[in-house]
Amino acid sequence: MSFITLSDLHYISREQLASDFKSNDSALPPNTAIIDVRDSDHIGGHIKGSTWIPSSQLDYKVPELVRELKGKEVVVFHCALSQQRGPSAALRYLREKGRLDPRSSTVSKGELHEEGVGGKAGEKEDEDEGGKGRDDRGQKVYVLKGGFTEWQEKYGQDNNLTEAYSKDIWEFGTQDY
């Protein structure tokens, strides 16, 4: 049984995530994965370099996702608002990651730590200067605060950060019917 709960999740702001792109010449850093779990509301744009896995497919895709993202240092989940599907997906991912690698059995704010290595949980013996060489058990898992809705408000029209953006789709509530 997993003791990872919603309160263990950590959120990342749109500004923090965008700064990762800007520090990597407007490309998603190779050590980062963004998982978009919106369903039909995926239409109208997405964060550049993100992977779309509709929440309706998560149950059978999560084990594969854990294996695929093994080498990533940062994994960010989001949906439209990151109130339900995004946090739920991050929680499922963390629980499955813990199930597949029982040595990674503790979590603190979205970060799985290996137990029994070098003393306290979370200390990494194999981490060299600059954080290179860290293993997947130190992977940080975040939920994008405000989801794509908040992201597109600031970065929707920025082609360096957002792909396939359709402003018309996101201007709901502004037209008179």
C-alpha positions as CSV (number, residue, x, y, z in Angstrom):
1,M,0.0,0.0,0.0
2,S,1.3,3.4,-0.9
3,F,1.3,6.3,1.5
4,I,1.8,8.9,-1.1
5,T,-1.1,11.4,-1.0
6,L,-2.1,14.6,-2.7
7,S,-0.5,16.6,0.1
8,D,2.9,15.1,-1.0
9,L,2.6,16.8,-4.5
10,H,4.7,19.8,-5.3
11,Y,3.6,22.5,-7.8
12,I,5.6,24.4,-10.3
13,S,4.6,27.9,-11.5
14,R,4.3,28.7,-15.2
15,E,7.1,31.2,-14.7
16,Q,9.4,28.6,-13.2
17,L,8.7,26.2,-16.1
18,A,9.1,28.9,-18.8
19,S,12.5,29.8,-17.3
20,D,13.6,26.3,-17.9
21,F,12.9,26.7,-21.6
22,K,14.6,30.1,-21.8
23,S,17.7,28.7,-20.1
24,N,17.8,26.0,-22.9
25,D,17.4,28.2,-26.0
26,S,13.6,27.9,-26.0
27,A,13.6,24.1,-26.1
28,L,12.4,21.7,-23.4
29,P,15.5,20.8,-21.4
30,P,16.5,17.2,-22.1
31,N,16.3,16.2,-18.4
32,T,12.6,17.4,-18.2
33,A,9.3,15.8,-19.4
34,I,6.0,17.5,-19.5
35,I,2.9,15.2,-19.5
36,D,-0.3,16.8,-20.7
37,V,-3.3,14.7,-19.5
38,R,-6.1,16.7,-21.0
39,D,-8.7,14.8,-23.0
40,S,-10.7,16.5,-25.7
41,D,-9.7,19.8,-24.2
42,H,-6.2,19.3,-25.6
43,I,-7.3,21.0,-28.7
44,G,-6.1,24.6,-29.1
45,G,-2.5,24.3,-28.1
46,H,0.0,22.6,-25.9
47,I,3.3,23.3,-24.2
48,K,6.2,22.9,-26.5
49,G,7.8,19.5,-26.3
50,S,5.1,18.1,-24.0
51,T,3.7,14.5,-24.4
52,W,0.0,14.1,-24.6
53,I,-1.5,11.2,-22.7
54,P,-5.2,11.6,-22.2
55,S,-6.3,10.9,-18.7
56,S,-8.7,8.2,-20.1
57,Q,-5.6,6.3,-21.1
58,L,-3.5,6.7,-17.9
59,D,-4.5,3.5,-16.2
60,Y,-2.7,1.3,-18.8
61,K,0.0,3.9,-19.8
62,V,1.5,4.7,-16.4
63,P,3.7,1.7,-16.1
64,E,5.1,2.3,-19.6
65,L,5.5,6.0,-18.7
66,V,7.5,5.2,-15.6
67,R,9.9,3.2,-17.7
68,E,10.2,5.8,-20.5
69,L,10.9,8.6,-18.0
70,K,13.4,6.8,-15.9
71,G,16.3,9.0,-16.9
72,K,14.4,12.3,-16.5
73,E,15.2,14.5,-13.5
74,V,12.0,16.5,-13.7
75,V,8.5,15.4,-14.7
76,V,5.7,17.9,-14.8
77,F,2.0,16.8,-15.1
78,H,-0.8,19.1,-16.1
79,C,-4.4,19.2,-17.3
80,A,-6.5,22.3,-18.1
81,L,-6.6,23.7,-14.5
82,S,-4.4,21.2,-12.7
83,Q,-7.1,20.7,-10.1
84,Q,-8.1,17.1,-10.7
85,R,-6.6,15.2,-13.7
86,G,-3.1,16.7,-13.4
87,P,-2.6,16.0,-9.7
88,S,-4.3,12.6,-10.0
89,A,-1.9,11.7,-12.8
90,A,1.1,12.8,-10.9
91,L,-0.1,10.8,-7.9
92,R,-0.7,7.6,-10.0
93,Y,2.8,8.1,-11.5
94,L,4.5,8.4,-8.1
95,R,2.6,5.4,-6.8
96,E,3.4,3.2,-9.8
97,K,7.1,4.3,-9.6
98,G,7.2,3.3,-6.0
99,R,5.5,0.0,-6.8
100,L,7.9,-0.8,-9.7
101,D,11.0,0.1,-7.6
102,P,10.3,-0.7,-4.0
103,R,13.6,0.8,-3.0
104,S,12.1,4.2,-3.8
105,S,9.6,4.0,-1.0
106,T,9.5,7.4,0.5
107,V,8.2,10.7,-1.0
108,S,8.6,14.2,0.0
109,K,6.9,16.9,-2.0
110,G,6.9,15.0,-5.2
111,E,10.4,13.6,-4.9
112,L,11.0,9.9,-4.5
113,H,14.0,9.0,-2.3
114,E,15.9,5.7,-2.0
115,E,16.0,4.4,1.5
116,G,19.1,2.9,3.1
117,V,21.8,4.6,1.1
118,G,24.2,6.8,2.9
119,G,22.1,7.5,6.0
120,K,19.0,9.6,5.7
121,A,16.5,9.0,3.0
122,G,17.0,11.3,0.1
123,E,20.8,11.6,0.4
124,K,22.4,10.6,-2.9
125,E,25.9,9.1,-2.8
126,D,26.3,9.1,-6.5
127,E,25.6,12.7,-7.2
128,D,28.5,14.7,-8.4
129,E,29.0,18.4,-8.5
130,G,26.3,20.2,-10.5
131,G,23.8,17.4,-9.9
132,K,24.9,15.3,-12.9
133,G,24.8,11.6,-12.4
134,R,21.7,11.6,-10.3
135,D,19.6,8.5,-10.6
136,D,16.0,8.2,-11.4
137,R,15.1,7.6,-7.7
138,G,15.8,11.3,-7.1
139,Q,13.4,12.3,-9.9
140,K,11.2,15.3,-9.0
141,V,7.6,15.2,-10.0
142,Y,5.5,18.4,-10.2
143,V,2.1,19.6,-11.1
144,L,1.8,22.8,-13.2
145,K,0.0,25.3,-11.1
146,G,-3.1,26.6,-12.9
147,G,-2.6,24.0,-15.7
148,F,-2.7,24.9,-19.4
149,T,-5.4,27.5,-18.8
150,E,-3.0,29.7,-16.7
151,W,0.0,28.8,-19.0
152,Q,-1.8,30.0,-22.1
153,E,-2.9,33.3,-20.5
154,K,0.8,34.3,-20.4
155,Y,2.6,32.1,-22.9
156,G,-0.1,31.0,-25.4
157,Q,1.0,33.3,-28.2
158,D,4.8,32.7,-27.5
159,N,5.8,30.3,-30.3
160,N,9.0,29.5,-28.3
161,L,6.9,28.0,-25.5
162,T,3.6,26.9,-26.9
163,E,2.8,24.9,-30.1
164,A,-0.4,24.8,-32.1
165,Y,-2.0,27.6,-30.1
166,S,-5.5,28.8,-31.2
167,K,-6.3,32.1,-29.5
168,D,-10.0,31.8,-30.6
169,I,-10.5,28.6,-28.6
170,W,-9.1,30.2,-25.4
171,E,-11.2,33.4,-25.6
172,F,-14.2,31.8,-24.1
173,G,-16.7,34.1,-22.3
174,T,-15.7,37.2,-24.3
175,Q,-18.3,36.9,-27.1
176,D,-21.9,37.9,-26.9
177,Y,-24.4,35.3,-27.9
